[in-house]
């Protein structure tokens, strides 16, 4: 008979597709970051990463070129869960995989990016392998992961370790083709101030965010937790991004959402403990 703990763990593994990924490493191969790295710590908690991932996607789509790539080339209308699973698998391999696995995963992503091209509604061309666009996607992601870690896992994560996380992840971003990648919290905030005038929210942004936040839960059993984590992702947004989307956390408000997400996180850590 499957225990409650095993049942929860299996549902999480099915959501992530973690059974499809082999993270075995040869002796002496610690991968891109290795044990003791800030990246292993920040990426090691499923619930905070899930919340951060929701927030990151909402921020990323505020850039017109990032939104165009999602709109023109993504299967988000049919399979948003599949998109999230592929992202989770890449993050898992890049963080914990062997050096050959990381290199192969990066090569696959770069091949995909090479075929993602098009034009904005005003005719401006875009390409997914544009270094500036890759930097935007990267910064939105690591900022959200780090903020989720601080809110839901370790509020006392030292500032120097936060900067170490950003510097480690900048290495991965450059492997993917990004340029001028922020490596400290100060550089990250300066980057956001510089890029924010380029951001927009329009009908297409609202359509993508609506579909993402309305995604049905993989099962009825996980529906309450799924809805809570989506609300927590909205709540995690920087104020300026939330205002651009026109989103707010519904009644009973942010304190209840945060308390509930902390509770779900504790249950998931218990279930996933090995």
Residue pairs with C-beta under 8 A, 6 or more apart in sequence:
2 10
4 271
5 270
5 271
6 271
8 267
8 268
8 271
8 272
9 271
9 272
11 218
11 219
11 221
11 222
12 18
12 46
12 268
12 271
12 272
13 19
14 218
15 81
15 85
15 218
16 46
16 85
16 88
16 89
16 92
17 85
17 88
17 89
18 89
18 92
20 89
21 89
21 92
21 93
21 97
22 101
23 92
23 93
23 96
23 97
23 98
23 101
24 98
25 31
25 97
25 98
26 98
29 98
29 99
31 95
31 96
31 97
31 98
31 99
31 101
31 102
32 39
32 94
32 95
32 97
32 99
32 102
32 168
32 171
32 172
33 39
33 40
33 95
33 168
34 40
37 164
37 168
38 161
38 162
38 164
38 165
38 168
39 95
39 165
39 168
39 169
40 95
40 96
41 149
41 154
41 157
41 161
41 165
42 145
42 146
42 149
42 157
42 165
43 49
43 91
43 92
43 95
43 96
43 145
45 149
45 152
45 153
45 265
45 269
46 268
46 269
46 272
47 152
47 229
47 261
47 264
47 265
47 268
47 269
48 145
48 148
48 149
48 151
48 152
48 153
48 265
49 88
49 91
49 145
49 148
50 229
50 233
51 148
51 152
51 229
51 232
51 233
51 236
51 261
52 141
52 144
52 145
52 146
52 147
52 148
52 149
52 233
52 236
53 84
53 87
53 88
53 141
53 144
53 145
53 233
54 212
54 229
54 230
54 232
54 233
54 234
54 236
55 144
55 147
55 148
55 233
55 234
55 236
55 237
56 140
56 141
56 143
56 144
56 145
57 212
58 209
58 212
58 233
58 234
58 237
58 241
58 245
58 247
59 140
59 143
59 144
59 237
59 238
59 241
60 66
60 136
60 137
60 140
60 141
61 67
61 70
61 205
61 208
61 209
62 199
62 200
62 201
62 205
62 241
62 244
62 245
63 133
63 136
63 195
63 198
63 199
63 200
64 120
64 124
64 198
64 199
64 200
65 120
65 124
65 126
65 130
65 133
65 136
66 133
66 136
66 137
67 204
67 205
67 208
68 118
68 119
68 120
68 126
69 116
69 118
69 126
69 128
69 133
70 76
70 208
71 204
71 208
72 116
72 118
73 116
73 118
73 128
74 83
75 82
75 83
76 83
76 208
76 211
76 212
77 211
80 211
80 212
80 215
81 215
81 218
90 105
90 109
93 101
93 102
93 105
94 102
94 105
94 106
94 172
97 105
106 172
106 175
106 176
109 176
110 129
110 176
110 177
112 128
113 127
113 128
113 129
113 134
113 176
113 177
114 128
114 129
116 127
116 128
116 129
117 125
117 126
117 127
117 128
118 125
118 126
119 125
119 126
120 126
126 133
127 133
128 134
129 177
131 177
131 178
131 179
131 180
132 179
132 180
134 173
134 176
134 177
134 178
134 179
135 173
135 178
135 179
135 180
135 181
135 191
136 195
138 169
138 170
138 172
138 173
138 176
138 178
138 181
139 181
139 182
139 188
139 191
139 192
142 165
142 166
142 169
142 188
143 188
143 192
144 236
146 162
146 165
146 166
147 236
148 236
149 157
150 157
150 162
151 236
151 258
152 232
152 258
152 261
152 262
152 265
153 265
159 185
162 185
163 183
163 184
163 185
166 182
166 183
166 184
166 185
166 187
166 188
167 183
167 184
170 181
170 182
170 183
173 181
174 181
182 188
182 190
182 191
192 238
196 240
199 244
201 244
201 245
201 246
205 245
206 245
206 246
209 245
209 247
213 230
213 234
215 230
216 223
217 223
217 225
217 226
217 227
218 226
225 264
228 257
228 260
228 261
228 264
229 261
229 264
231 249
231 250
231 257
232 257
232 258
232 260
232 261
234 242
234 247
234 248
234 249
235 249
235 254
235 257
235 258
237 245
237 247
242 248
249 257
